[in-house]
Amino acid sequence: MMEVRKLTATRSLLPADAQYARLGFSILNVLFSICIAVQVFLAGFALFVDSTQWGTHGNFAMYFAPIPVLLFILSFPARLPNGIKIKSLMLIGLILLIFATAVFSEEIGFAAAALPVISLGLFLNAMLMMREMTKG
């Protein structure tokens, strides 16, 4: 809570480059959240409508998977609190875990069923970061 107050209190005192980095961080975070929602839709579409669309679901992930790395990198010039930096690192870890469960699904058996739960964690984490960025 203290970090959020510090974040909003110092926003106007930040140099222009830090303010632009925060804007970029926020835009990328919103884009990432939208991509997660689209990815879940594509999974549902492939599961319930057209099973040939699993390739689309898998390929789409490759386009937005690097966003958490960019978020983590931007968190430094944006001078964001450590809590947001940690959450962006968690996004990277969750993305890696999702790819691991997808790639090794046959080897890990029923544990691969955790993939949708991990996706929920991605979305929730992105929403929490967004909330911290917009509290004021």
C-alpha positions as CSV (number, residue, x, y, z in Angstrom):
1,M,0.0,0.0,0.0
2,M,2.8,2.3,0.9
3,E,4.5,1.7,-2.5
4,V,1.3,2.6,-4.3
5,R,1.1,5.9,-2.5
6,K,4.7,6.6,-3.2
7,L,4.1,5.7,-6.9
8,T,1.3,8.2,-7.3
9,A,2.9,10.9,-5.1
10,T,6.1,10.9,-7.2
11,R,4.5,10.5,-10.6
12,S,4.5,14.2,-11.4
13,L,8.1,14.6,-10.0
14,L,9.5,12.0,-12.4
15,P,11.6,13.1,-15.4
16,A,10.0,12.8,-18.8
17,D,11.8,9.6,-19.8
18,A,10.5,7.8,-16.7
19,Q,7.0,9.1,-17.4
20,Y,7.2,7.8,-21.0
21,A,8.5,4.5,-19.7
22,R,5.5,4.2,-17.4
23,L,3.2,5.0,-20.3
24,G,4.9,2.3,-22.4
25,F,4.7,-0.1,-19.4
26,S,0.9,0.6,-19.0
27,I,0.2,0.2,-22.7
28,L,2.1,-3.1,-22.9
29,N,0.4,-4.4,-19.8
30,V,-3.0,-3.7,-21.3
31,L,-2.0,-5.3,-24.6
32,F,-0.7,-8.4,-22.7
33,S,-4.0,-8.6,-20.8
34,I,-6.0,-8.4,-24.0
35,C,-3.8,-11.1,-25.6
36,I,-4.4,-13.4,-22.7
37,A,-8.2,-13.0,-23.1
38,V,-7.9,-13.6,-26.9
39,Q,-5.7,-16.7,-26.2
40,V,-8.4,-18.1,-23.8
41,F,-11.0,-17.4,-26.5
42,L,-8.9,-19.2,-29.1
43,A,-8.6,-22.2,-26.8
44,G,-12.3,-22.3,-26.3
45,F,-12.9,-22.0,-30.0
46,A,-10.6,-24.9,-30.7
47,L,-12.1,-27.0,-28.0
48,F,-15.8,-26.3,-28.6
49,V,-16.1,-25.2,-32.3
50,D,-13.2,-26.2,-34.6
51,S,-10.4,-28.5,-33.4
52,T,-8.3,-27.5,-36.3
53,Q,-7.8,-24.1,-34.7
54,W,-5.4,-25.5,-32.0
55,G,-2.5,-24.4,-34.2
56,T,-3.8,-20.8,-34.2
57,H,-4.0,-21.0,-30.4
58,G,-0.4,-22.2,-30.2
59,N,1.0,-19.8,-32.7
60,F,-0.7,-16.7,-31.2
61,A,1.2,-17.3,-28.0
62,M,4.5,-16.8,-29.7
63,Y,3.5,-13.2,-30.5
64,F,2.7,-12.0,-27.0
65,A,4.9,-14.2,-24.9
66,P,7.9,-11.7,-25.0
67,I,5.8,-8.9,-23.6
68,P,6.5,-9.8,-19.9
69,V,10.3,-9.5,-20.6
70,L,9.7,-6.0,-22.0
71,L,7.6,-5.1,-19.0
72,F,10.4,-6.2,-16.6
73,I,12.9,-4.2,-18.6
74,L,10.7,-1.1,-18.7
75,S,10.0,-1.3,-15.0
76,F,13.5,0.0,-14.3
77,P,13.6,3.3,-16.4
78,A,9.9,3.8,-15.3
79,R,11.2,3.7,-11.7
80,L,8.4,1.4,-10.7
81,P,8.2,0.0,-7.1
82,N,9.7,-3.4,-6.5
83,G,6.3,-5.0,-6.1
84,I,5.5,-4.3,-9.8
85,K,9.0,-5.5,-10.8
86,I,8.4,-8.7,-9.0
87,K,5.0,-9.2,-10.6
88,S,6.5,-8.7,-14.0
89,L,9.1,-11.3,-13.2
90,M,6.3,-13.6,-12.1
91,L,4.7,-13.1,-15.5
92,I,7.9,-14.3,-17.2
93,G,8.0,-17.4,-14.9
94,L,4.3,-18.2,-15.6
95,I,4.8,-17.9,-19.4
96,L,7.7,-20.3,-19.1
97,L,5.6,-22.7,-17.0
98,I,2.8,-22.5,-19.6
99,F,5.1,-23.4,-22.4
100,A,6.6,-26.2,-20.4
101,T,3.2,-27.7,-19.6
102,A,2.2,-27.4,-23.3
103,V,5.4,-28.9,-24.7
104,F,5.8,-31.6,-22.1
105,S,2.1,-32.4,-21.7
106,E,2.5,-36.1,-22.5
107,E,5.4,-36.5,-20.2
108,I,3.8,-34.8,-17.2
109,G,0.3,-36.3,-17.6
110,F,-2.5,-34.8,-15.6
111,A,-0.2,-32.0,-14.3
112,A,-0.6,-30.5,-17.8
113,A,-4.2,-29.7,-16.8
114,A,-2.7,-26.8,-14.8
115,L,-2.2,-24.8,-18.0
116,P,-5.6,-23.0,-17.8
117,V,-5.0,-22.3,-14.2
118,I,-1.6,-20.8,-14.9
119,S,-3.3,-18.7,-17.6
120,L,-5.7,-17.3,-14.9
121,G,-2.6,-16.5,-12.9
122,L,-1.2,-14.6,-15.8
123,F,-4.3,-12.5,-16.3
124,L,-4.7,-11.9,-12.6
125,N,-1.1,-10.8,-12.2
126,A,-1.4,-8.4,-15.1
127,M,-4.6,-7.0,-13.7
128,L,-3.0,-6.4,-10.3
129,M,-0.1,-4.6,-11.9
130,M,-2.6,-2.4,-13.8
131,R,-4.5,-1.7,-10.6
132,E,-1.2,-0.6,-8.9
133,M,-0.3,1.6,-11.9
134,T,-3.7,3.4,-11.9
135,K,-4.4,3.8,-8.2
136,G,-4.3,7.4,-7.3
